[in-house]
Amino acid sequence: MNGLYGWIAVIGLALYIAFFAPGMGPVLWTANSEICPEAYRGLCGGMSAIVNWISNLIVAQSFLLMAEVVGTGPTFLILAAVAVAMFAFLAILVPEMKGLTFEEVENIWKERA
């Protein structure tokens, strides 16, 4: 039975990598560089990278405590709910940028502001 759990873990990890690598992994880094105004792109890119890494640190540091307090299953459900909320936030509030120039994206943000 332990061998089955090992294979489930390996398959789960492979699926995670297969879906994260072309999806949410690089998308945030790309979007961060495209949504900022050209004059502040370097500064904003650095700030968004810091926020990204701090968010990763918070998840990594709180995971074991959450798993201890509420259990492993509920912890993953909480993280899945956060991921779904993030996806909804991005789908609703971040405009489609495919095929647009940096200037056109900047104008979209100016109109929304």
C-alpha positions as a printed NumPy array, in Angstrom:
array([[  0.   ,   0.   ,   0.   ],
       [  2.887,   2.401,   0.735],
       [  4.147,   1.918,  -2.81 ],
       [  0.786,   3.114,  -4.14 ],
       [  1.018,   6.317,  -2.107],
       [  4.496,   6.903,  -3.481],
       [  3.255,   6.576,  -7.06 ],
       [  0.317,   8.882,  -6.348],
       [  2.756,  11.472,  -4.996],
       [  5.022,  11.169,  -8.058],
       [  2.076,  11.422, -10.465],
       [  0.69 ,  14.4  ,  -8.527],
       [  4.047,  16.168,  -8.678],
       [  4.35 ,  15.489, -12.414],
       [  0.839,  16.866, -13.004],
       [  1.631,  19.945, -10.922],
       [  4.757,  20.654, -12.961],
       [  2.97 ,  19.938, -16.251],
       [  0.176,  22.409, -15.495],
       [  2.145,  25.07 , -13.601],
       [  5.077,  25.435, -16.011],
       [  3.076,  26.619, -19.058],
       [  0.402,  28.355, -16.991],
       [  0.597,  30.38 , -13.814],
       [  4.365,  29.998, -13.399],
       [  5.65 ,  32.296, -16.15 ],
       [  2.402,  34.229, -16.648],
       [  2.879,  36.359, -13.549],
       [  6.43 ,  37.309, -14.523],
       [  5.322,  38.204, -18.036],
       [  2.249,  40.133, -16.954],
       [  4.243,  42.098, -14.37 ],
       [  6.543,  43.431, -17.052],
       [  3.706,  44.275, -19.448],
       [  1.192,  46.044, -17.21 ],
       [  3.566,  48.685, -15.877],
       [  4.033,  52.064, -17.575],
       [  7.176,  52.204, -19.658],
       [  8.726,  54.978, -17.563],
       [  8.447,  52.868, -14.389],
       [  8.748,  49.354, -15.811],
       [ 12.053,  48.533, -14.093],
       [ 10.975,  49.831, -10.701],
       [  7.532,  48.222, -10.894],
       [  9.024,  44.945, -12.113],
       [ 11.356,  44.894,  -9.13 ],
       [  8.542,  45.707,  -6.725],
       [  6.317,  42.992,  -8.164],
       [  9.182,  40.479,  -7.916],
       [  9.629,  41.355,  -4.241],
       [  5.891,  40.927,  -3.581],
       [  5.961,  37.595,  -5.435],
       [  8.868,  36.256,  -3.385],
       [  7.399,  37.519,  -0.094],
       [  4.111,  35.803,  -0.969],
       [  6.022,  32.588,  -1.672],
       [  7.789,  32.941,   1.685],
       [  4.475,  33.397,   3.514],
       [  3.006,  30.27 ,   1.898],
       [  6.138,  28.217,   2.594],
       [  6.426,  29.355,   6.216],
       [  2.736,  28.962,   7.047],
       [  2.141,  25.622,   5.313],
       [  3.425,  23.329,   8.061],
       [  1.663,  25.299,  10.795],
       [ -1.625,  25.186,   8.864],
       [ -1.2  ,  21.468,   8.194],
       [ -0.593,  20.892,  11.895],
       [ -3.587,  22.956,  13.014],
       [ -6.28 ,  22.053,  10.456],
       [ -4.801,  18.955,   8.777],
       [ -3.142,  18.336,   5.433],
       [ -6.307,  17.945,   3.355],
       [ -7.955,  21.178,   4.546],
       [ -4.655,  23.018,   4.083],
       [ -4.532,  22.038,   0.419],
       [ -8.201,  22.989,   0.059],
       [ -7.466,  26.435,   1.51 ],
       [ -4.57 ,  26.903,  -0.912],
       [ -6.759,  25.706,  -3.793],
       [ -9.45 ,  28.229,  -2.804],
       [ -6.832,  31.002,  -2.783],
       [ -5.679,  29.904,  -6.254],
       [ -9.258,  29.933,  -7.574],
       [ -9.837,  33.394,  -6.054],
       [ -6.616,  34.629,  -7.68 ],
       [ -7.692,  33.223, -11.037],
       [-11.076,  34.945, -10.751],
       [ -9.376,  38.219,  -9.78 ],
       [ -7.075,  38.028, -12.797],
       [ -9.856,  37.015, -15.191],
       [-12.055,  39.915, -14.089],
       [ -9.603,  42.761, -13.495],
       [ -6.593,  42.166, -15.753],
       [ -7.23 ,  43.02 , -19.399],
       [ -6.269,  40.73 , -22.277],
       [ -2.893,  41.907, -23.598],
       [ -2.355,  39.456, -26.443],
       [ -1.271,  41.221, -29.622],
       [ -1.167,  44.681, -28.018],
       [  1.827,  46.984, -27.91 ],
       [  3.181,  48.272, -24.6  ],
       [  1.69 ,  51.695, -25.385],
       [ -1.772,  50.219, -25.979],
       [ -1.625,  48.348, -22.673],
       [ -0.507,  51.531, -20.925],
       [ -3.495,  53.378, -22.432],
       [ -5.863,  50.666, -21.164],
       [ -4.566,  51.181, -17.63 ],
       [ -4.814,  54.982, -17.967],
       [ -8.462,  54.653, -19.043],
       [ -9.226,  52.405, -16.061],
       [ -7.504,  54.789, -13.66 ]])
